[in-house]
Amino acid sequence: MAIRFIRLPEVCRRVGLPKSTIYKLMSDGDFPRAVKPTPRTSVWLEEEVDGWQQERIAASRVQGNAA
């Protein structure tokens, strides 16, 4: 499987959250950290963002069954 980087607008579109929330979640340790391939560029690993989404889905399903 090839590693694919995605930029912030794509991350926001995929997860449905604004950049401020993504950065807040990152600082809290609740979202994958960005990679800095250059000093002025931030990218995320597509696989890590996809994994975060799957974790959120699984957690909501477990919580949904408990309610």
C-alpha positions in Angstrom: 0.0 0.0 0.0 1.4 3.4 -1.0 1.7 6.2 1.5 -0.5 9.1 0.6 -0.3 12.6 2.1 -3.4 14.8 2.3 -3.4 18.5 2.9 -5.6 20.3 5.4 -8.5 21.2 3.1 -8.9 17.5 2.2 -8.6 16.5 5.9 -11.4 19.0 6.8 -13.6 17.8 3.9 -13.1 14.1 4.9 -13.8 14.4 8.6 -16.3 17.3 8.4 -14.6 19.5 10.9 -13.1 23.0 10.7 -9.3 23.4 10.9 -9.6 25.0 14.3 -11.2 21.9 15.7 -8.7 19.6 14.0 -5.8 21.6 15.5 -7.5 21.5 19.0 -7.9 17.8 18.7 -4.3 17.4 17.7 -3.1 19.5 20.7 -5.2 17.3 23.0 -3.7 14.1 21.4 -7.1 13.1 20.0 -6.3 13.5 16.3 -3.3 12.3 14.2 -0.4 14.7 14.2 0.6 16.5 11.0 3.8 15.7 9.2 6.0 18.7 8.2 7.8 17.7 4.9 8.9 21.3 4.6 8.9 24.2 7.2 5.8 25.8 5.6 3.8 22.7 4.7 1.7 20.4 6.9 0.3 17.1 5.6 -1.5 14.2 7.2 -1.1 10.5 6.4 -4.3 9.4 4.7 -4.2 6.0 6.5 -4.0 7.7 9.9 -7.0 10.0 9.2 -9.0 7.0 7.9 -8.1 5.1 11.0 -9.2 8.0 13.2 -12.5 8.0 11.4 -13.0 4.3 11.9 -12.2 4.6 15.6 -14.8 7.4 16.0 -17.4 5.3 14.2 -16.7 2.3 16.3 -16.8 4.3 19.5 -20.1 5.9 18.6 -21.6 2.5 17.8 -20.5 1.1 21.2 -21.9 4.2 23.0 -25.1 4.0 21.0 -25.7 0.5 22.1 -25.2 1.4 25.7 -27.8 4.1 25.7 
